[in-house]
Amino acid sequence: MSSRWQPRHSLSRQSKTTEKEVAEEEDLANPCCYEPCPFGSLMFGLHSLKPASVFGLVRRAAGLSGITRTTVCQQRSAELHQSGVAMPSARFVSHTTVDPEEVKRFQSLANKWWDEQGEFAALHAMNDLRVPFVRDNLLNVQWEHHPGKPLAGLRILDVGCGGGLLTEPLGRLGANVLGLDPVEDSIRIAQQHLSHDLDLCDQVSYRACTLEQLSGEGNEEQQEQSGEWSEGQFDAVVASEVVEHLADLETFAICCNRVLKPGGSLFITTINKTNLSYALAIVVAEQLLHIVPSGTHDWEKFISPVELERLLESNGFSVQSVQGMMYNPLSGAWCWTNSTAINYALHAVKENHDAEDSCSHPEDVPADKHS
């Protein structure tokens, strides 16, 4: 399968989601319902693989560990029982994007960001997809093109930048990039790595703060200067493998709207909330193959493309495309796929409505569609 990104219609452009697709997604969200579903090309580059086969593969990979379809169901049920909630949801309206437990977890991993064979190897490999995804979509909306520096003149905010794994490649494409992360040690590592490339220092900078702090500062500065709120200053916001670690997605969407210019782009890569994603992203990737450290992900924080699109459109965005992604742990490479059952990338654009209305009253923003 080719790794070249090819645009796909937004979910909204396909008359939203059909009743059949909604039913299938609801089945997938049931932690103890593993009926066959029409997802192919999902696991280790094998074709026509169904959930039943996936759990057979999980069982074989586990060897003597006893991992089976039943134990995965029991594990999910135990987690839900311990949480004391009938409908799984790890998010609450906290008005902050920061989850203190997530900060602690990434604080302990800060020194490993640039180990390409270590815990973040999959993120290093993901650049082969996410960098072209950002670049090509931005080029589609830009009038000027700069050979060799295709993103020259654009300001990009990399939210949850970690050690700068995505920040630096975007800077090398000519963009002026600000990397943002609440983990101070991650920012220290990012700045340290950046210092080895003097040519890139003029394009990339980092700040140890939250997205809401940055958007609030911009609001206050603009109000002091002009007495009123004006539009954001970034051409694009990137949040790659970030939203599944946030405490409040509503706050995230509102703040992204604040910092973006009208027509600015929002790029997100994240993990779908399905049984398949639980089996592969947590049981296989964390507990069996140790592709990422155990405890990195919380399935209850995963979000489906449909739910994410609804959230964004209620906060002044129009989703342009959603595309599935697949990781092959045998080759250590990512490729695009038509299925969004596990990982996916999303591109949305800020609509040209009054910024204050979209931030203060997100429920009043119409979800208009582009023809």
C-alpha positions in Angstrom: 0.0 0.0 0.0 1.4 3.4 -0.9 2.2 5.8 1.9 1.4 8.8 -0.1 -1.5 10.8 1.3 -4.5 11.1 -0.9 -7.4 13.4 0.2 -10.6 11.8 1.3 -14.0 13.4 1.6 -15.1 14.6 5.0 -17.6 12.5 6.9 -19.9 15.4 6.6 -19.7 15.4 2.8 -20.9 11.9 2.7 -24.3 12.9 4.2 -22.7 12.4 7.6 -22.8 8.8 8.8 -25.4 6.3 7.6 -27.6 4.5 10.1 -25.7 1.3 9.4 -22.3 3.0 10.1 -23.6 4.5 13.3 -24.8 1.1 14.4 -21.5 -0.5 13.6 -19.7 2.2 15.5 -21.9 1.7 18.5 -21.2 -2.1 18.4 -17.5 -1.3 18.3 -17.8 0.9 21.3 -19.3 -1.9 23.4 -16.3 -3.3 25.3 -17.6 -6.9 25.3 -19.1 -7.1 21.8 -16.7 -8.5 19.2 -18.8 -9.3 16.2 -17.1 -9.4 12.8 -17.0 -5.9 11.1 -16.0 -4.8 7.7 -12.5 -3.4 8.5 -9.7 -4.7 6.4 -6.0 -4.1 6.1 -5.7 -3.3 9.8 -3.1 -5.5 11.5 0.6 -5.9 10.7 -0.1 -5.1 7.0 -2.3 -8.2 6.6 -5.4 -7.9 4.4 -9.0 -8.8 5.1 -8.4 -9.2 8.8 -11.5 -9.2 11.1 -11.7 -8.7 14.9 -12.0 -12.4 15.5 -8.7 -12.9 13.6 -7.2 -10.0 15.5 -7.9 -11.7 18.8 -6.4 -14.9 17.5 -3.3 -13.0 16.6 -3.3 -11.3 20.0 -3.6 -14.8 21.6 -0.7 -16.2 19.6 1.5 -13.1 20.3 0.7 -13.4 24.0 2.0 -17.0 24.1 1.7 -18.2 27.7 0.5 -14.9 29.0 -3.2 -16.1 28.7 -4.4 -13.1 26.7 -7.6 -14.1 24.9 -10.7 -12.4 23.6 -12.4 -13.2 26.8 -9.7 -11.8 29.0 -9.6 -8.6 27.0 -13.4 -8.3 27.6 -12.9 -9.0 31.3 -10.1 -6.5 31.5 -12.3 -3.8 30.0 -15.2 -4.7 32.2 -13.0 -4.6 35.3 -11.8 -1.1 34.4 -15.3 0.2 33.9 -16.5 -1.4 37.1 -13.6 0.2 39.1 -14.4 3.6 37.5 -18.0 3.3 38.8 -19.5 4.6 35.5 -21.9 2.9 33.2 -20.9 4.8 30.1 -17.1 5.0 29.9 -15.8 8.6 29.9 -12.6 9.8 31.4 -13.2 13.5 30.5 -15.0 16.1 32.5 -15.6 19.8 31.9 -12.5 21.1 33.6 -11.8 24.2 31.5 -8.2 23.1 31.2 -6.5 20.8 28.7 -4.0 19.5 31.1 -4.3 16.2 32.9 -1.8 16.1 35.8 -1.4 12.4 35.5 -0.4 12.7 31.9 2.1 15.4 32.7 3.7 13.1 35.3 3.9 10.3 32.8 5.5 12.3 30.0 7.8 14.0 32.6 9.3 10.6 33.3 9.9 10.0 29.5 11.2 13.5 28.6 14.8 12.4 28.1 13.8 9.7 25.6 12.2 11.9 22.9 15.0 11.7 20.4 15.8 8.0 20.8 14.6 6.8 17.4 14.7 3.2 18.5 13.1 3.8 21.9 9.6 4.5 23.3 8.8 7.2 20.7 10.0 5.2 17.7 6.5 5.0 16.3 6.1 8.8 16.5 9.4 9.3 14.6 8.1 7.0 11.9 4.8 8.8 11.8 6.5 11.9 10.4 6.5 10.1 7.0 2.7 10.6 7.0 1.9 13.6 9.1 4.5 16.0 7.7 3.2 15.5 4.1 -0.4 15.6 5.4 0.2 19.1 6.9 2.3 20.3 4.0 0.0 19.3 1.2 -3.2 20.5 2.8 -1.6 23.9 3.6 -0.3 24.2 0.0 -3.8 23.6 -1.3 -5.0 26.8 0.4 -1.9 29.0 -0.2 -1.5 31.3 -3.2 2.2 31.6 -3.0 4.6 28.7 -3.3 8.3 28.8 -2.4 10.5 26.1 -4.0 12.5 24.3 -1.3 10.6 26.1 1.5 7.0 25.3 0.7 5.6 26.6 4.0 7.6 29.8 4.1 5.6 32.7 5.5 3.3 30.6 7.5 3.0 30.5 11.3 2.2 27.1 12.8 1.5 26.2 16.4 2.5 22.7 17.4 0.4 21.8 20.5 1.8 19.1 22.8 5.1 19.2 20.9 7.0 17.0 23.3 10.6 17.0 22.3 9.9 18.7 18.9 9.7 15.6 16.8 7.2 17.2 14.4 8.1 20.8 15.2 11.5 20.7 13.6 10.5 19.1 10.3 7.8 21.7 9.8 10.4 24.4 10.5 12.7 22.9 7.8 9.8 23.3 5.3 10.1 27.1 5.9 7.3 27.6 8.5 7.7 29.7 11.6 6.8 27.2 14.2 6.1 27.6 17.9 6.2 24.3 19.9 4.0 24.3 23.0 4.0 21.7 25.9 3.2 21.9 29.6 6.0 19.5 30.4 9.0 21.7 31.1 11.6 18.9 30.8 10.2 18.0 27.3 10.6 21.7 26.3 14.2 21.6 27.7 15.0 18.6 25.6 13.4 20.2 22.5 15.5 23.4 22.9 18.6 21.4 23.5 18.1 19.4 20.3 17.3 22.5 18.4 20.5 24.2 19.5 22.4 21.7 17.3 20.9 23.2 14.2 21.7 26.9 14.1 19.9 27.4 10.7 16.7 26.1 12.3 16.8 28.3 15.3 15.3 31.2 13.4 12.3 29.1 12.3 11.5 27.2 15.5 10.9 28.3 19.1 9.4 26.6 22.2 7.4 27.5 25.2 6.5 25.6 28.4 2.9 26.5 28.9 -0.6 25.3 28.1 -2.8 26.1 25.1 -5.3 28.0 27.2 -2.5 30.1 28.7 -1.2 31.0 25.2 -4.7 31.9 23.9 -5.5 33.9 27.0 -2.3 35.9 26.7 -3.1 36.8 23.1 -6.6 37.9 24.1 -5.3 40.2 26.9 -2.5 41.7 24.7 -4.9 42.4 21.8 -7.5 43.9 24.2 -4.9 46.2 25.7 -3.8 47.4 22.3 -7.1 47.8 20.5 -9.7 47.5 23.2 -11.3 44.6 21.5 -10.7 41.0 20.5 -9.2 40.4 17.1 -8.6 37.2 15.1 -5.9 34.7 15.9 -2.3 34.9 14.6 -1.6 31.4 13.5 -2.1 29.9 10.0 -2.3 26.4 11.3 -2.5 24.5 14.6 -1.1 20.9 14.8 -2.1 18.5 17.6 -0.6 15.1 16.7 -1.2 12.2 19.1 -2.3 14.8 21.7 -6.1 14.9 22.1 -6.2 11.4 23.6 -4.2 12.8 26.5 -6.2 16.0 27.2 -8.5 16.6 30.1 -11.1 18.8 28.3 -11.6 18.7 24.5 -14.1 21.5 24.5 -11.5 23.8 26.0 -9.0 22.5 23.4 -11.4 23.3 20.5 -12.3 26.8 21.8 -8.6 27.7 22.3 -7.6 26.4 18.8 -10.3 28.7 17.4 -8.9 31.6 19.3 -5.4 31.3 18.1 -6.2 30.6 14.5 -6.7 33.1 11.7 -10.0 33.0 9.8 -9.6 30.1 7.3 -6.7 28.7 9.3 -6.2 24.9 9.4 -6.3 22.5 12.4 -4.5 19.2 12.0 -5.2 16.3 14.4 -4.0 12.7 14.5 -5.4 10.5 17.2 -6.9 7.1 18.0 -10.5 6.0 17.4 -12.6 4.6 20.2 -13.3 1.0 19.1 -12.7 -2.5 20.4 -10.1 -2.9 17.7 -8.2 0.2 19.0 -8.3 -1.2 22.6 -7.0 -4.6 21.4 -4.2 -3.2 19.3 -3.3 0.2 20.8 -3.4 -1.0 24.4 -3.3 -4.8 24.7 -0.9 -5.4 21.8 1.1 -2.2 21.6 1.5 -1.6 25.3 1.2 -4.9 27.1 2.5 -7.4 24.5 4.9 -5.8 22.1 5.9 -2.8 24.3 5.9 -0.5 21.3 4.9 2.3 23.7 5.2 2.2 27.6 2.4 0.5 29.5 -0.1 3.1 30.7 0.5 5.6 27.9 -3.1 5.4 26.7 -6.5 5.4 28.3 -9.1 3.9 26.0 -11.8 6.0 27.6 -10.1 9.1 26.3 -10.1 7.9 22.7 -12.6 9.7 20.4 -14.2 8.6 17.2 -14.0 10.7 14.0 -17.8 11.3 14.2 -17.6 12.6 17.7 -14.5 14.7 17.0 -16.1 16.3 13.9 -19.2 17.2 15.9 -17.1 18.8 18.6 -15.1 20.8 16.1 -18.1 21.9 14.1 -19.9 23.1 17.3 -16.8 25.4 17.9 -16.6 27.1 14.5 -14.7 24.6 12.4 -15.5 22.8 9.1 -13.9 19.4 8.8 -12.4 18.9 5.4 -11.0 15.4 5.4 -10.6 12.3 7.6 -8.1 9.6 6.7 -7.2 6.3 8.4 -3.7 5.4 9.4 -2.0 2.1 10.0 1.2 1.1 11.8 3.1 -2.0 11.0 5.2 -3.0 14.0 7.1 -5.6 11.9 8.5 -2.9 9.5 8.2 0.1 11.9 6.4 2.0 9.1 3.0 3.8 8.8 0.8 3.9 5.8 -2.6 5.4 4.8 -5.7 3.2 4.9 -9.4 3.6 4.1 -10.3 2.4 7.6 -10.3 4.8 10.6 -10.9 1.9 13.1 -7.6 2.5 14.9 -5.6 5.6 14.0 -6.8 8.5 11.9 -5.8 12.0 10.7 -8.2 14.9 10.5 -8.0 18.3 8.8 -10.4 21.1 9.7 -10.6 24.8 8.8 -11.7 27.7 11.0 -14.8 29.2 9.5 -14.9 33.0 8.9 -17.3 33.9 11.7 -16.7 36.4 14.4 -14.0 35.0 16.7 -15.6 36.3 19.9 -18.9 34.6 19.1 -17.2 31.3 18.2 -15.2 31.3 21.5 -17.8 32.6 23.9 -20.9 30.9 22.5 -19.7 27.8 20.6 -23.2 26.4 20.7 -24.4 29.3 18.5 -21.9 28.7 15.7 -23.7 27.2 12.6 -22.1 24.1 11.1 -22.2 25.4 7.6 -20.8 23.1 4.9 -18.7 24.0 1.9 -20.0 22.9 -1.3 
